[in-house]
Amino acid sequence: MEVDDVDAAYEAVRATGAEIVHPITDEPCGVRRFFVRHLDGKVVNVVSHR
C-alpha cells in the first residue's frame, strides 16, 4: 500500500497495537517501508517513495 507519509502511517499503526512484522526501513531502491499484519492475517507492505 503506497502512502504519502510512511512515518505518519507507521506511528498511526503502532498506536493501534497492530503487529509490526518488519520495522520501518529505508531501502537502497529509494523507498521507505514497513510491514504490518492485517486483522485477516495477511501481511501488508506500507511504502512511500523518497
mmCIF file as Biopython writes it, N, C-alpha, C and O atoms, coordinates in Angstrom:
data_model
#
loop_
_atom_site.group_PDB
_atom_site.id
_atom_site.type_symbol
_atom_site.label_atom_id
_atom_site.label_alt_id
_atom_site.label_comp_id
_atom_site.label_asym_id
_atom_site.label_entity_id
_atom_site.label_seq_id
_atom_site.pdbx_PDB_ins_code
_atom_site.Cartn_x
_atom_site.Cartn_y
_atom_site.Cartn_z
_atom_site.occupancy
_atom_site.B_iso_or_equiv
_atom_site.auth_seq_id
_atom_site.auth_asym_id
_atom_site.pdbx_PDB_model_num
ATOM 1   N N  . MET A ? 1  ? 0.838  -1.144  0.000  1.0 0.0 1  A 1 
ATOM 2   C CA . MET A ? 1  ? 0.000  0.000   0.000  1.0 0.0 1  A 1 
ATOM 3   C C  . MET A ? 1  ? 0.898  1.225   0.000  1.0 0.0 1  A 1 
ATOM 4   O O  . MET A ? 1  ? 1.720  1.387   0.901  1.0 0.0 1  A 1 
ATOM 5   N N  . GLU A ? 2  ? 0.756  2.079   -0.982 1.0 0.0 2  A 1 
ATOM 6   C CA . GLU A ? 2  ? 1.567  3.292   -1.041 1.0 0.0 2  A 1 
ATOM 7   C C  . GLU A ? 2  ? 0.852  4.424   -0.316 1.0 0.0 2  A 1 
ATOM 8   O O  . GLU A ? 2  ? -0.344 4.645   -0.507 1.0 0.0 2  A 1 
ATOM 9   N N  . VAL A ? 3  ? 1.604  5.138   0.519  1.0 0.0 3  A 1 
ATOM 10  C CA . VAL A ? 3  ? 1.071  6.271   1.269  1.0 0.0 3  A 1 
ATOM 11  C C  . VAL A ? 3  ? 1.956  7.486   1.045  1.0 0.0 3  A 1 
ATOM 12  O O  . VAL A ? 3  ? 3.110  7.354   0.638  1.0 0.0 3  A 1 
ATOM 13  N N  . ASP A ? 4  ? 1.416  8.667   1.309  1.0 0.0 4  A 1 
ATOM 14  C CA . ASP A ? 4  ? 2.197  9.893   1.141  1.0 0.0 4  A 1 
ATOM 15  C C  . ASP A ? 4  ? 3.234  10.066  2.245  1.0 0.0 4  A 1 
ATOM 16  O O  . ASP A ? 4  ? 4.341  10.540  1.988  1.0 0.0 4  A 1 
ATOM 17  N N  . ASP A ? 5  ? 2.881  9.683   3.474  1.0 0.0 5  A 1 
ATOM 18  C CA . ASP A ? 5  ? 3.767  9.876   4.618  1.0 0.0 5  A 1 
ATOM 19  C C  . ASP A ? 5  ? 3.866  8.566   5.401  1.0 0.0 5  A 1 
ATOM 20  O O  . ASP A ? 5  ? 3.049  8.289   6.279  1.0 0.0 5  A 1 
ATOM 21  N N  . VAL A ? 6  ? 4.874  7.773   5.069  1.0 0.0 6  A 1 
ATOM 22  C CA . VAL A ? 6  ? 5.021  6.458   5.693  1.0 0.0 6  A 1 
ATOM 23  C C  . VAL A ? 6  ? 5.344  6.573   7.186  1.0 0.0 6  A 1 
ATOM 24  O O  . VAL A ? 6  ? 4.974  5.693   7.963  1.0 0.0 6  A 1 
ATOM 25  N N  . ASP A ? 7  ? 6.016  7.627   7.587  1.0 0.0 7  A 1 
ATOM 26  C CA . ASP A ? 7  ? 6.332  7.797   9.010  1.0 0.0 7  A 1 
ATOM 27  C C  . ASP A ? 7  ? 5.056  8.034   9.817  1.0 0.0 7  A 1 
ATOM 28  O O  . ASP A ? 7  ? 4.896  7.472   10.901 1.0 0.0 7  A 1 
ATOM 29  N N  . ALA A ? 8  ? 4.160  8.852   9.304  1.0 0.0 8  A 1 
ATOM 30  C CA . ALA A ? 8  ? 2.882  9.098   9.980  1.0 0.0 8  A 1 
ATOM 31  C C  . ALA A ? 8  ? 2.047  7.819   10.009 1.0 0.0 8  A 1 
ATOM 32  O O  . ALA A ? 8  ? 1.405  7.517   11.014 1.0 0.0 8  A 1 
ATOM 33  N N  . ALA A ? 9  ? 2.057  7.073   8.912  1.0 0.0 9  A 1 
ATOM 34  C CA . ALA A ? 9  ? 1.315  5.811   8.854  1.0 0.0 9  A 1 
ATOM 35  C C  . ALA A ? 9  ? 1.876  4.826   9.867  1.0 0.0 9  A 1 
ATOM 36  O O  . ALA A ? 9  ? 1.116  4.124   10.536 1.0 0.0 9  A 1 
ATOM 37  N N  . TYR A ? 10 ? 3.178  4.766   9.985  1.0 0.0 10 A 1 
ATOM 38  C CA . TYR A ? 10 ? 3.827  3.861   10.943 1.0 0.0 10 A 1 
ATOM 39  C C  . TYR A ? 10 ? 3.401  4.189   12.368 1.0 0.0 10 A 1 
ATOM 40  O O  . TYR A ? 10 ? 3.044  3.293   13.134 1.0 0.0 10 A 1 
ATOM 41  N N  . GLU A ? 11 ? 3.436  5.457   12.720 1.0 0.0 11 A 1 
ATOM 42  C CA . GLU A ? 11 ? 3.044  5.865   14.071 1.0 0.0 11 A 1 
ATOM 43  C C  . GLU A ? 11 ? 1.566  5.584   14.325 1.0 0.0 11 A 1 
ATOM 44  O O  . GLU A ? 11 ? 1.196  5.171   15.424 1.0 0.0 11 A 1 
ATOM 45  N N  . ALA A ? 12 ? 0.721  5.804   13.321 1.0 0.0 12 A 1 
ATOM 46  C CA . ALA A ? 12 ? -0.710 5.530   13.472 1.0 0.0 12 A 1 
ATOM 47  C C  . ALA A ? 12 ? -0.968 4.039   13.673 1.0 0.0 12 A 1 
ATOM 48  O O  . ALA A ? 12 ? -1.793 3.654   14.502 1.0 0.0 12 A 1 
ATOM 49  N N  . VAL A ? 13 ? -0.265 3.206   12.917 1.0 0.0 13 A 1 
ATOM 50  C CA . VAL A ? 13 ? -0.430 1.753   13.046 1.0 0.0 13 A 1 
ATOM 51  C C  . VAL A ? 13 ? 0.090  1.279   14.395 1.0 0.0 13 A 1 
ATOM 52  O O  . VAL A ? 13 ? -0.550 0.459   15.054 1.0 0.0 13 A 1 
ATOM 53  N N  . ARG A ? 14 ? 1.228  1.779   14.805 1.0 0.0 14 A 1 
ATOM 54  C CA . ARG A ? 14 ? 1.786  1.397   16.120 1.0 0.0 14 A 1 
ATOM 55  C C  . ARG A ? 14 ? 0.828  1.751   17.246 1.0 0.0 14 A 1 
ATOM 56  O O  . ARG A ? 14 ? 0.695  0.998   18.210 1.0 0.0 14 A 1 
ATOM 57  N N  . ALA A ? 15 ? 0.163  2.887   17.131 1.0 0.0 15 A 1 
ATOM 58  C CA . ALA A ? 15 ? -0.762 3.343   18.169 1.0 0.0 15 A 1 
ATOM 59  C C  . ALA A ? 15 ? -1.956 2.405   18.329 1.0 0.0 15 A 1 
ATOM 60  O O  . ALA A ? 15 ? -2.578 2.364   19.390 1.0 0.0 15 A 1 
ATOM 61  N N  . THR A ? 16 ? -2.275 1.656   17.281 1.0 0.0 16 A 1 
ATOM 62  C CA . THR A ? 16 ? -3.399 0.718   17.361 1.0 0.0 16 A 1 
ATOM 63  C C  . THR A ? 16 ? -3.005 -0.588  18.033 1.0 0.0 16 A 1 
ATOM 64  O O  . THR A ? 16 ? -3.869 -1.377  18.417 1.0 0.0 16 A 1 
ATOM 65  N N  . GLY A ? 17 ? -1.700 -0.821  18.177 1.0 0.0 17 A 1 
ATOM 66  C CA . GLY A ? 17 ? -1.228 -2.068  18.756 1.0 0.0 17 A 1 
ATOM 67  C C  . GLY A ? 17 ? -1.109 -3.201  17.756 1.0 0.0 17 A 1 
ATOM 68  O O  . GLY A ? 17 ? -0.870 -4.347  18.137 1.0 0.0 17 A 1 
ATOM 69  N N  . ALA A ? 18 ? -1.276 -2.886  16.469 1.0 0.0 18 A 1 
ATOM 70  C CA . ALA A ? 18 ? -1.145 -3.910  15.427 1.0 0.0 18 A 1 
ATOM 71  C C  . ALA A ? 18 ? 0.275  -4.472  15.416 1.0 0.0 18 A 1 
ATOM 72  O O  . ALA A ? 18 ? 1.222  -3.807  15.836 1.0 0.0 18 A 1 
ATOM 73  N N  . GLU A ? 19 ? 0.406  -5.696  14.934 1.0 0.0 19 A 1 
ATOM 74  C CA . GLU A ? 19 ? 1.716  -6.349  14.883 1.0 0.0 19 A 1 
ATOM 75  C C  . GLU A ? 19 ? 2.549  -5.796  13.728 1.0 0.0 19 A 1 
ATOM 76  O O  . GLU A ? 19 ? 2.195  -5.956  12.560 1.0 0.0 19 A 1 
ATOM 77  N N  . ILE A ? 20 ? 3.646  -5.151  14.066 1.0 0.0 20 A 1 
ATOM 78  C CA . ILE A ? 20 ? 4.607  -4.694  13.061 1.0 0.0 20 A 1 
ATOM 79  C C  . ILE A ? 20 ? 5.501  -5.893  12.757 1.0 0.0 20 A 1 
ATOM 80  O O  . ILE A ? 20 ? 6.248  -6.349  13.623 1.0 0.0 20 A 1 
ATOM 81  N N  . VAL A ? 21 ? 5.426  -6.400  11.540 1.0 0.0 21 A 1 
ATOM 82  C CA . VAL A ? 21 ? 6.176  -7.589  11.147 1.0 0.0 21 A 1 
ATOM 83  C C  . VAL A ? 21 ? 7.623  -7.232  10.816 1.0 0.0 21 A 1 
ATOM 84  O O  . VAL A ? 21 ? 8.541  -8.008  11.079 1.0 0.0 21 A 1 
ATOM 85  N N  . HIS A ? 22 ? 7.814  -6.042  10.234 1.0 0.0 22 A 1 
ATOM 86  C CA . HIS A ? 22 ? 9.155  -5.555  9.884  1.0 0.0 22 A 1 
ATOM 87  C C  . HIS A ? 22 ? 9.170  -4.054  10.148 1.0 0.0 22 A 1 
ATOM 88  O O  . HIS A ? 22 ? 8.303  -3.341  9.641  1.0 0.0 22 A 1 
ATOM 89  N N  . PRO A ? 23 ? 10.128 -3.552  10.924 1.0 0.0 23 A 1 
ATOM 90  C CA . PRO A ? 23 ? 10.130 -2.128  11.278 1.0 0.0 23 A 1 
ATOM 91  C C  . PRO A ? 23 ? 10.378 -1.227  10.070 1.0 0.0 23 A 1 
ATOM 92  O O  . PRO A ? 23 ? 10.816 -1.682  9.014  1.0 0.0 23 A 1 
ATOM 93  N N  . ILE A ? 24 ? 10.095 0.028   10.248 1.0 0.0 24 A 1 
ATOM 94  C CA . ILE A ? 24 ? 10.281 0.999   9.163  1.0 0.0 24 A 1 
ATOM 95  C C  . ILE A ? 24 ? 11.756 1.030   8.764  1.0 0.0 24 A 1 
ATOM 96  O O  . ILE A ? 24 ? 12.645 1.086   9.613  1.0 0.0 24 A 1 
ATOM 97  N N  . THR A ? 25 ? 11.990 0.994   7.464  1.0 0.0 25 A 1 
ATOM 98  C CA . THR A ? 25 ? 13.347 0.856   6.929  1.0 0.0 25 A 1 
ATOM 99  C C  . THR A ? 25 ? 13.486 1.659   5.640  1.0 0.0 25 A 1 
ATOM 100 O O  . THR A ? 25 ? 12.566 1.706   4.824  1.0 0.0 25 A 1 
ATOM 101 N N  . ASP A ? 26 ? 14.644 2.289   5.468  1.0 0.0 26 A 1 
ATOM 102 C CA . ASP A ? 26 ? 14.988 2.919   4.190  1.0 0.0 26 A 1 
ATOM 103 C C  . ASP A ? 26 ? 15.674 1.874   3.329  1.0 0.0 26 A 1 
ATOM 104 O O  . ASP A ? 26 ? 16.700 1.313   3.715  1.0 0.0 26 A 1 
ATOM 105 N N  . GLU A ? 27 ? 15.105 1.618   2.168  1.0 0.0 27 A 1 
ATOM 106 C CA . GLU A ? 27 ? 15.652 0.608   1.262  1.0 0.0 27 A 1 
ATOM 107 C C  . GLU A ? 27 ? 16.573 1.275   0.233  1.0 0.0 27 A 1 
ATOM 108 O O  . GLU A ? 27 ? 16.363 2.437   -0.115 1.0 0.0 27 A 1 
ATOM 109 N N  . PRO A ? 28 ? 17.590 0.553   -0.259 1.0 0.0 28 A 1 
ATOM 110 C CA . PRO A ? 28 ? 18.510 1.107   -1.255 1.0 0.0 28 A 1 
ATOM 111 C C  . PRO A ? 28 ? 17.822 1.515   -2.556 1.0 0.0 28 A 1 
ATOM 112 O O  . PRO A ? 28 ? 18.342 2.345   -3.301 1.0 0.0 28 A 1 
ATOM 113 N N  . CYS A ? 29 ? 16.669 0.940   -2.826 1.0 0.0 29 A 1 
ATOM 114 C CA . CYS A ? 29 ? 15.958 1.235   -4.075 1.0 0.0 29 A 1 
ATOM 115 C C  . CYS A ? 29 ? 15.189 2.553   -4.015 1.0 0.0 29 A 1 
ATOM 116 O O  . CYS A ? 29 ? 14.513 2.916   -4.978 1.0 0.0 29 A 1 
ATOM 117 N N  . GLY A ? 30 ? 15.283 3.279   -2.891 1.0 0.0 30 A 1 
ATOM 118 C CA . GLY A ? 30 ? 14.669 4.599   -2.804 1.0 0.0 30 A 1 
ATOM 119 C C  . GLY A ? 30 ? 13.285 4.629   -2.179 1.0 0.0 30 A 1 
ATOM 120 O O  . GLY A ? 30 ? 12.551 5.602   -2.349 1.0 0.0 30 A 1 
ATOM 121 N N  . VAL A ? 31 ? 12.925 3.595   -1.470 1.0 0.0 31 A 1 
ATOM 122 C CA . VAL A ? 31 ? 11.640 3.599   -0.776 1.0 0.0 31 A 1 
ATOM 123 C C  . VAL A ? 31 ? 11.865 3.473   0.728  1.0 0.0 31 A 1 
ATOM 124 O O  . VAL A ? 31 ? 12.904 2.998   1.184  1.0 0.0 31 A 1 
ATOM 125 N N  . ARG A ? 32 ? 10.871 3.909   1.473  1.0 0.0 32 A 1 
ATOM 126 C CA . ARG A ? 32 ? 10.855 3.742   2.930  1.0 0.0 32 A 1 
ATOM 127 C C  . ARG A ? 32 ? 9.604  2.922   3.214  1.0 0.0 32 A 1 
ATOM 128 O O  . ARG A ? 32 ? 8.519  3.268   2.748  1.0 0.0 32 A 1 
ATOM 129 N N  . ARG A ? 33 ? 9.746  1.832   3.977  1.0 0.0 33 A 1 
ATOM 130 C CA . ARG A ? 33 ? 8.622  0.915   4.144  1.0 0.0 33 A 1 
ATOM 131 C C  . ARG A ? 33 ? 8.632  0.222   5.490  1.0 0.0 33 A 1 
ATOM 132 O O  . ARG A ? 33 ? 9.636  0.192   6.201  1.0 0.0 33 A 1 
ATOM 133 N N  . PHE A ? 34 ? 7.464  -0.339  5.814  1.0 0.0 34 A 1 
ATOM 134 C CA . PHE A ? 34 ? 7.335  -1.259  6.938  1.0 0.0 34 A 1 
ATOM 135 C C  . PHE A ? 34 ? 6.257  -2.264  6.572  1.0 0.0 34 A 1 
ATOM 136 O O  . PHE A ? 34 ? 5.491  -2.059  5.631  1.0 0.0 34 A 1 
ATOM 137 N N  . PHE A ? 35 ? 6.210  -3.349  7.326  1.0 0.0 35 A 1 
ATOM 138 C CA . PHE A ? 35 ? 5.221  -4.400  7.094  1.0 0.0 35 A 1 
ATOM 139 C C  . PHE A ? 35 ? 4.404  -4.584  8.360  1.0 0.0 35 A 1 
ATOM 140 O O  . PHE A ? 35 ? 4.955  -4.628  9.460  1.0 0.0 35 A 1 
ATOM 141 N N  . VAL A ? 36 ? 3.088  -4.693  8.204  1.0 0.0 36 A 1 
ATOM 142 C CA . VAL A ? 36 ? 2.177  -4.860  9.325  1.0 0.0 36 A 1 
ATOM 143 C C  . VAL A ? 36 ? 1.227  -6.021  9.028  1.0 0.0 36 A 1 
ATOM 144 O O  . VAL A ? 36 ? 0.854  -6.252  7.878  1.0 0.0 36 A 1 
ATOM 145 N N  . ARG A ? 37 ? 0.841  -6.746  10.078 1.0 0.0 37 A 1 
ATOM 146 C CA . ARG A ? 37 ? -0.109 -7.834  9.901  1.0 0.0 37 A 1 
ATOM 147 C C  . ARG A ? 37 ? -1.526 -7.279  10.022 1.0 0.0 37 A 1 
ATOM 148 O O  . ARG A ? 37 ? -1.887 -6.689  11.040 1.0 0.0 37 A 1 
ATOM 149 N N  . HIS A ? 38 ? -2.321 -7.477  8.974  1.0 0.0 38 A 1 
ATOM 150 C CA . HIS A ? 38 ? -3.717 -7.044  8.943  1.0 0.0 38 A 1 
ATOM 151 C C  . HIS A ? 38 ? -4.538 -7.962  9.840  1.0 0.0 38 A 1 
ATOM 152 O O  . HIS A ? 38 ? -4.092 -9.057  10.183 1.0 0.0 38 A 1 
ATOM 153 N N  . LEU A ? 39 ? -5.723 -7.524  10.217 1.0 0.0 39 A 1 
ATOM 154 C CA . LEU A ? 39 ? -6.594 -8.336  11.068 1.0 0.0 39 A 1 
ATOM 155 C C  . LEU A ? 39 ? -6.930 -9.691  10.467 1.0 0.0 39 A 1 
ATOM 156 O O  . LEU A ? 39 ? -7.187 -10.650 11.195 1.0 0.0 39 A 1 
ATOM 157 N N  . ASP A ? 40 ? -6.928 -9.774  9.129  1.0 0.0 40 A 1 
ATOM 158 C CA . ASP A ? 40 ? -7.237 -11.056 8.473  1.0 0.0 40 A 1 
ATOM 159 C C  . ASP A ? 40 ? -6.014 -11.969 8.380  1.0 0.0 40 A 1 
ATOM 160 O O  . ASP A ? 40 ? -6.095 -13.062 7.821  1.0 0.0 40 A 1 
ATOM 161 N N  . GLY A ? 41 ? -4.873 -11.517 8.933  1.0 0.0 41 A 1 
ATOM 162 C CA . GLY A ? 41 ? -3.664 -12.336 8.963  1.0 0.0 41 A 1 
ATOM 163 C C  . GLY A ? 41 ? -2.688 -12.068 7.841  1.0 0.0 41 A 1 
ATOM 164 O O  . GLY A ? 41 ? -1.541 -12.510 7.899  1.0 0.0 41 A 1 
ATOM 165 N N  . LYS A ? 42 ? -3.125 -11.351 6.818  1.0 0.0 42 A 1 
ATOM 166 C CA . LYS A ? 42 ? -2.225 -11.046 5.701  1.0 0.0 42 A 1 
ATOM 167 C C  . LYS A ? 42 ? -1.242 -9.959  6.104  1.0 0.0 42 A 1 
ATOM 168 O O  . LYS A ? 42 ? -1.563 -9.084  6.908  1.0 0.0 42 A 1 
ATOM 169 N N  . VAL A ? 43 ? -0.042 -10.022 5.538  1.0 0.0 43 A 1 
ATOM 170 C CA . VAL A ? 43 ? 0.982  -9.013  5.798  1.0 0.0 43 A 1 
ATOM 171 C C  . VAL A ? 43 ? 0.879  -7.941  4.723  1.0 0.0 43 A 1 
ATOM 172 O O  . VAL A ? 43 ? 0.834  -8.237  3.528  1.0 0.0 43 A 1 
ATOM 173 N N  . VAL A ? 44 ? 0.842  -6.681  5.173  1.0 0.0 44 A 1 
ATOM 174 C CA . VAL A ? 44 ? 0.698  -5.537  4.267  1.0 0.0 44 A 1 
ATOM 175 C C  . VAL A ? 44 ? 2.010  -4.751  4.253  1.0 0.0 44 A 1 
ATOM 176 O O  . VAL A ? 44 ? 2.570  -4.429  5.301  1.0 0.0 44 A 1 
ATOM 177 N N  . ASN A ? 45 ? 2.479  -4.452  3.059  1.0 0.0 45 A 1 
ATOM 178 C CA . ASN A ? 45 ? 3.676  -3.641  2.839  1.0 0.0 45 A 1 
ATOM 179 C C  . ASN A ? 45 ? 3.202  -2.195  2.703  1.0 0.0 45 A 1 
ATOM 180 O O  . ASN A ? 45 ? 2.476  -1.865  1.765  1.0 0.0 45 A 1 
ATOM 181 N N  . VAL A ? 46 ? 3.606  -1.343  3.625  1.0 0.0 46 A 1 
ATOM 182 C CA . VAL A ? 46 ? 3.236  0.078   3.582  1.0 0.0 46 A 1 
ATOM 183 C C  . VAL A ? 46 ? 4.495  0.840   3.162  1.0 0.0 46 A 1 
ATOM 184 O O  . VAL A ? 46 ? 5.538  0.721   3.806  1.0 0.0 46 A 1 
ATOM 185 N N  . VAL A ? 47 ? 4.400  1.619   2.088  1.0 0.0 47 A 1 
ATOM 186 C CA . VAL A ? 47 ? 5.595  2.187   1.456  1.0 0.0 47 A 1 
ATOM 187 C C  . VAL A ? 47 ? 5.348  3.598   0.956  1.0 0.0 47 A 1 
ATOM 188 O O  . VAL A ? 47 ? 4.226  3.966   0.608  1.0 0.0 47 A 1 
ATOM 189 N N  . SER A ? 48 ? 6.423  4.386   0.926  1.0 0.0 48 A 1 
ATOM 190 C CA . SER A ? 48 ? 6.415  5.657   0.208  1.0 0.0 48 A 1 
ATOM 191 C C  . SER A ? 48 ? 7.755  5.793   -0.502 1.0 0.0 48 A 1 
ATOM 192 O O  . SER A ? 48 ? 8.769  5.255   -0.056 1.0 0.0 48 A 1 
ATOM 193 N N  . HIS A ? 49 ? 7.741  6.516   -1.607 1.0 0.0 49 A 1 
ATOM 194 C CA . HIS A ? 49 ? 8.962  6.726   -2.383 1.0 0.0 49 A 1 
ATOM 195 C C  . HIS A ? 49 ? 9.637  8.001   -1.902 1.0 0.0 49 A 1 
ATOM 196 O O  . HIS A ? 49 ? 8.984  8.989   -1.567 1.0 0.0 49 A 1 
ATOM 197 N N  . ARG A ? 50 ? 10.945 7.951   -1.878 1.0 0.0 50 A 1 
ATOM 198 C CA . ARG A ? 50 ? 11.725 9.123   -1.427 1.0 0.0 50 A 1 
ATOM 199 C C  . ARG A ? 50 ? 12.150 9.940   -2.604 1.0 0.0 50 A 1 
ATOM 200 O O  . ARG A ? 50 ? 12.813 10.964  -2.437 1.0 0.0 50 A 1 
#
